[in-house]
């Protein structure tokens, strides 16, 4: 499955490890609660019996396992070490949190394989370390070790404990075990010291509680029944249950029979049986009432007695119902109160958390800072850089203000002083940056002054209109160089400065229009090369120099002609006549 | 990297319990913002398989295993623009915590297999990139960024997110802030019973 997701926002709610710990604790609590409940919080006979039965079974299974181990040890000649082995197993159980139900078969397997108590205990210790370190179950590790002891190393190699096939072939069992002992030293102890290890230890303890209680029950019943084995006890218990069942059935038959027996005339109080004397325990008070009701019926009118019994039964049912209803109402009331309190607590908690930790302003400030930092990498001019730096400084100032507000709210003098210093420092930085900005602004105004002005703007237009007015005789402040003529078209212009007529000389003679100009005279139109010469005597003359060179320079012309001749020769258009050289 | 916030889950729970109308309003506001991203992302899905990969969407439905290579459990996903668009979704409910203990509050997803391929193909660098990845890169660049081990580059969803420039993020947080203020004012005025 694809996992293309954009998580827009996330909230930390606690690590999985915490949850695991919580789950383990919950399980333990639940187990303890169940045990407590079973032990008789409800004082239900059935539950007590069920727990007793389970405890007895657990104790019986434990006893069976102990006896099996003892028998196995006895068979391999280690019978005298049975008690020591059991003590060793109990020690391991409490030390490493591994239940004896797992330890006994493992120890038994090793003892059968090795036939040596010390060796078995040493190997079991190593097996526990390997199991704790590799996560493999104790039974498979023990099986592999016992097989290796007997010469089959395959299973040990498959455990993945860092021993090569070559080592397994070359090294002796003791050497391999020493290596394993070094490799996995302390793993089981380390594991037992973890949280999970502690939980395991508690679980072992709670399992032992059941076994101990069961053993107590068995012992008590053995004492009472003078029995020697659990089997006899179980048979006895079953017989006891059967007898109880039959007794209840018999009691019902008895009551039924009582109803049909008429009263003995003149018999004192008139009761057939003194029920109080028969049943002293209070639990049977209901039965006593039933018998009373039966006794109230007269011999002549048994129907009245039965009616009274029915009435009593009805009143009892009603009373029970009423009591039950009252109890239910009370429970509901308490439940509602609890729910309301929980809701209020929850809301207060939510409000408290919301106001304390949900600070959108800080998040936005952080986002703005991040954005500004990203923009810093994209700046292209000094002005942009300064602008972004200014923005960052402002954000810093804002953050410092927030920090100061928080410090004031917390009434912490040291925090307030620190926050104030920070704010002053940030303000100083911002001030310095702002000063730079002012200088930049000045530079900008100078640059604007240098820039060319617009051709068309209002000022230019006004100037143009003013000029036109002056030209049209409307007056103005412009300097006058000639008298205006536009006001009177027939008037000749006056006041112009005198300008000397330009003269052109060629070949010692004047060729301009004031002289004898002839347009067909090449000298006059300037087609000759050296025709024009200035007259130093006439200072007001305008001299025009005309330079009429060749179309192309001689070398280029020669080259062109040569190329043309060659081209013609190639085409067969010879310039030379036939027979000529 | 998502924005890390605190108290939003508690706020939403409180709203749900004591001011359901505000809770609905907040969800509507968030949804509105997420829909913008969704719509933009759907717009970046080409109608047909990108050029150079013309056989990707021409496999008939009767031959779904045409692209299946040995060892694959399921057939290679066919390019289907409709399915890809349908797979671009948003979610506003907070999910389970991840391995680090964070719970996602709002997210947009590209869920289809073909969509994921089109989104991420060619992320590897030159030497590591497969020929198919090279061809994808020729079709168009990857948008987004890769920071501190988190690769947020893509052609559909990440492109839409990159293009948005955080506008929807701001809108969402503004909506949350607004709801928070409204709730607090209601509590202060006593119009919410049992929460004060």
HADDOCK unambig.tbl for C-alpha pairs under 7 A between the chains (distance, minus, plus):
assign (segid A and resid 1 and name CA) (segid B and resid 113 and name CA) 6.86 0.50 0.50
assign (segid A and resid 2 and name CA) (segid B and resid 111 and name CA) 5.98 0.50 0.50
assign (segid A and resid 2 and name CA) (segid B and resid 112 and name CA) 6.83 0.50 0.50
assign (segid A and resid 2 and name CA) (segid B and resid 113 and name CA) 5.88 0.50 0.50
assign (segid A and resid 2 and name CA) (segid B and resid 116 and name CA) 6.05 0.50 0.50
assign (segid A and resid 3 and name CA) (segid B and resid 111 and name CA) 6.91 0.50 0.50
assign (segid A and resid 4 and name CA) (segid B and resid 109 and name CA) 5.71 0.50 0.50
assign (segid A and resid 4 and name CA) (segid B and resid 110 and name CA) 5.21 0.50 0.50
assign (segid A and resid 4 and name CA) (segid B and resid 111 and name CA) 6.66 0.50 0.50
assign (segid A and resid 4 and name CA) (segid B and resid 116 and name CA) 6.44 0.50 0.50
assign (segid A and resid 5 and name CA) (segid B and resid 107 and name CA) 6.67 0.50 0.50
assign (segid A and resid 5 and name CA) (segid B and resid 108 and name CA) 5.78 0.50 0.50
assign (segid A and resid 5 and name CA) (segid B and resid 109 and name CA) 4.39 0.50 0.50
assign (segid A and resid 5 and name CA) (segid B and resid 110 and name CA) 6.40 0.50 0.50
assign (segid A and resid 6 and name CA) (segid B and resid 107 and name CA) 5.44 0.50 0.50
assign (segid A and resid 6 and name CA) (segid B and resid 108 and name CA) 5.39 0.50 0.50
assign (segid A and resid 6 and name CA) (segid B and resid 109 and name CA) 6.41 0.50 0.50
assign (segid A and resid 7 and name CA) (segid B and resid 2 and name CA) 5.26 0.50 0.50
assign (segid A and resid 7 and name CA) (segid B and resid 104 and name CA) 6.10 0.50 0.50
assign (segid A and resid 7 and name CA) (segid B and resid 106 and name CA) 6.25 0.50 0.50
assign (segid A and resid 7 and name CA) (segid B and resid 107 and name CA) 4.53 0.50 0.50
assign (segid A and resid 7 and name CA) (segid B and resid 108 and name CA) 6.90 0.50 0.50
assign (segid A and resid 8 and name CA) (segid B and resid 2 and name CA) 5.02 0.50 0.50
assign (segid A and resid 8 and name CA) (segid B and resid 3 and name CA) 6.35 0.50 0.50
assign (segid A and resid 8 and name CA) (segid B and resid 106 and name CA) 5.57 0.50 0.50
assign (segid A and resid 8 and name CA) (segid B and resid 107 and name CA) 5.35 0.50 0.50
assign (segid A and resid 9 and name CA) (segid B and resid 2 and name CA) 4.90 0.50 0.50
assign (segid A and resid 9 and name CA) (segid B and resid 3 and name CA) 4.67 0.50 0.50
assign (segid A and resid 9 and name CA) (segid B and resid 4 and name CA) 5.80 0.50 0.50
assign (segid A and resid 9 and name CA) (segid B and resid 5 and name CA) 6.68 0.50 0.50
assign (segid A and resid 9 and name CA) (segid B and resid 104 and name CA) 6.09 0.50 0.50
assign (segid A and resid 9 and name CA) (segid B and resid 105 and name CA) 5.50 0.50 0.50
assign (segid A and resid 9 and name CA) (segid B and resid 106 and name CA) 6.02 0.50 0.50
assign (segid A and resid 10 and name CA) (segid B and resid 2 and name CA) 6.16 0.50 0.50
assign (segid A and resid 10 and name CA) (segid B and resid 3 and name CA) 6.27 0.50 0.50
assign (segid A and resid 10 and name CA) (segid B and resid 4 and name CA) 5.09 0.50 0.50
assign (segid A and resid 10 and name CA) (segid B and resid 5 and name CA) 6.15 0.50 0.50
assign (segid A and resid 10 and name CA) (segid B and resid 102 and name CA) 5.99 0.50 0.50
assign (segid A and resid 10 and name CA) (segid B and resid 103 and name CA) 5.33 0.50 0.50
assign (segid A and resid 10 and name CA) (segid B and resid 104 and name CA) 4.33 0.50 0.50
assign (segid A and resid 10 and name CA) (segid B and resid 105 and name CA) 5.35 0.50 0.50
assign (segid A and resid 11 and name CA) (segid B and resid 4 and name CA) 5.77 0.50 0.50
assign (segid A and resid 11 and name CA) (segid B and resid 5 and name CA) 5.33 0.50 0.50
assign (segid A and resid 11 and name CA) (segid B and resid 6 and name CA) 5.71 0.50 0.50
assign (segid A and resid 11 and name CA) (segid B and resid 102 and name CA) 5.30 0.50 0.50
assign (segid A and resid 11 and name CA) (segid B and resid 103 and name CA) 5.23 0.50 0.50
assign (segid A and resid 11 and name CA) (segid B and resid 104 and name CA) 6.55 0.50 0.50
assign (segid A and resid 12 and name CA) (segid B and resid 101 and name CA) 5.64 0.50 0.50
assign (segid A and resid 12 and name CA) (segid B and resid 102 and name CA) 4.27 0.50 0.50
assign (segid A and resid 12 and name CA) (segid B and resid 103 and name CA) 6.25 0.50 0.50
assign (segid A and resid 13 and name CA) (segid B and resid 101 and name CA) 5.63 0.50 0.50
assign (segid A and resid 13 and name CA) (segid B and resid 102 and name CA) 5.86 0.50 0.50
assign (segid A and resid 13 and name CA) (segid B and resid 103 and name CA) 6.68 0.50 0.50
assign (segid A and resid 14 and name CA) (segid B and resid 101 and name CA) 4.72 0.50 0.50
assign (segid A and resid 15 and name CA) (segid B and resid 99 and name CA) 6.91 0.50 0.50
assign (segid A and resid 15 and name CA) (segid B and resid 100 and name CA) 5.73 0.50 0.50
assign (segid A and resid 15 and name CA) (segid B and resid 101 and name CA) 4.11 0.50 0.50
assign (segid A and resid 16 and name CA) (segid B and resid 99 and name CA) 6.33 0.50 0.50
assign (segid A and resid 16 and name CA) (segid B and resid 101 and name CA) 6.25 0.50 0.50
assign (segid A and resid 344 and name CA) (segid B and resid 194 and name CA) 5.50 0.50 0.50
assign (segid A and resid 344 and name CA) (segid B and resid 195 and name CA) 5.25 0.50 0.50
assign (segid A and resid 347 and name CA) (segid B and resid 14 and name CA) 6.00 0.50 0.50
assign (segid A and resid 347 and name CA) (segid B and resid 195 and name CA) 5.23 0.50 0.50
assign (segid A and resid 348 and name CA) (segid B and resid 195 and name CA) 6.49 0.50 0.50
assign (segid A and resid 350 and name CA) (segid B and resid 10 and name CA) 5.07 0.50 0.50
assign (segid A and resid 350 and name CA) (segid B and resid 11 and name CA) 6.13 0.50 0.50
assign (segid A and resid 350 and name CA) (segid B and resid 14 and name CA) 6.33 0.50 0.50
assign (segid A and resid 353 and name CA) (segid B and resid 7 and name CA) 5.77 0.50 0.50
assign (segid A and resid 354 and name CA) (segid B and resid 7 and name CA) 4.97 0.50 0.50
assign (segid A and resid 354 and name CA) (segid B and resid 10 and name CA) 6.95 0.50 0.50
assign (segid A and resid 354 and name CA) (segid B and resid 11 and name CA) 6.21 0.50 0.50
assign (segid A and resid 357 and name CA) (segid B and resid 6 and name CA) 5.69 0.50 0.50
assign (segid A and resid 357 and name CA) (segid B and resid 7 and name CA) 6.13 0.50 0.50
assign (segid A and resid 358 and name CA) (segid B and resid 5 and name CA) 6.83 0.50 0.50
assign (segid A and resid 358 and name CA) (segid B and resid 6 and name CA) 5.08 0.50 0.50
assign (segid A and resid 358 and name CA) (segid B and resid 7 and name CA) 5.11 0.50 0.50
assign (segid A and resid 358 and name CA) (segid B and resid 8 and name CA) 6.94 0.50 0.50
assign (segid A and resid 360 and name CA) (segid B and resid 177 and name CA) 6.76 0.50 0.50
